[in-house]
Amino acid sequence: MSDTSTAVKEVFAAMPENFNPQAATGMDAVIQYELSGDAEAQYHATIKDGTCTVAEGAHDAPTLTLKMAASDFVDLINGRLDGMSAFMSGKLRIEGDMGIAMKLQSLFRA
């Protein structure tokens, strides 16, 4: 298993404890993460009633889908890559509810 693959698993394992329920008041959404490259993976986070649960695999009807290389995702989470510049440069592709995409940074503590 690559270092990136291990880092991806650690990020998703820590997501529920890094979740900021105050930022998600009234939110009912599923965020799909499609990661490519040497640590290819699919995860989805369900945010509902002030809680966040994470599962491996694809969701049938995500509210928002984020697509990027696994290494870029790890850099994004660790603050080495800015979300807006990743989006503008094409490293991050977003499908679905852009309003939720704009709130992502406030939903999770680094």
Phi, psi and omega in degrees: 000134182284163176300321180296317180299317177296316180298319179299312179301319180295320179299311182290327177295325182273349185306311181301323181281340177266003181288140179252095185298331179297326181284347185251018181306125178077002183276137174223098188211156172238124180253118180265132177247119177245106185255136182244175178099204186291344178239045183306133182199158172230131176222159170220143179248127178256121180247116183202140177054038176074017178235161177228123174240144183238138177223150177279147177105181182268146175262147182294325185216071180291150176283327183216137176237129176248128180238127178194167175293142181302320180295322177292323178299314179298318178297320179298312181297323183271008175080010179270351179223128179279133182302316181293317180291327176297318179294313183294329182272356178088003178287336179238123176249136184238133174233135177110214189285102181294333178300319178290321178302321181292335182270351188307317183299324180280343182284335184229135176277143181285000000 
